[in-house]
Amino acid sequence: MSLKLELGLKKPVALLAHEALLSTYYTASNLRKKAGHFLQPFGLTDVQFNLMMLLKHQSRQNEGLSQAQLSSMMLVNRANITALVDRMERAGFVTRTSSPSDRRSNIIILTDEGRKLLEKIEPLYAQEVKRIMAVLVEDEQKNLIGMLEKVRSNIKEV
């Protein structure tokens, strides 16, 4: 369905580049809503799930990641990471320890409870992702990745 119809616009978007940008933004917004609905029964937000996935897949076994690393990988500022980790620590999904190399820095580690929850969610999440992306064949998915990488690269240059 066209963006004009989905948004109920009275006129088409005049600038093609603007329509492409709006379409990307609107698609990302819809994906975020879909993720929220998917994760709600598990008591997680998309940001919490993302943090847990980073801890599981981007750190060595039981070593965790620093709050600064998580902040960089999640594209949020340190203040947001601190509040997020606080909530997840209270929920029992992560634990925070001082870094052995820098006592001012915290290392965040996935707890057994967090790991068990991820084991439950991940297969269902993979199915959902495949269902959503099934409208694109593998080459189209690769092309989409490449096109979005080009846009992100250009954003940095402009």
Secondary structure, 3 states (H helix, E strand, C coil): CCHHHHHCCCCCCCCHHHHHHHHHHHHHHHHHHHHHHHHHHHCCCHHHHHHHHHHHHCCCCCCCEEHHHHHHHHCCCHHHHHHHHHHHHHHCCEEEEECCCCCCCEEEEECHHHHHHHHHHHHHHHHHHHHHHCCCCHHHHHHHHHHHHHHHHHHHHC
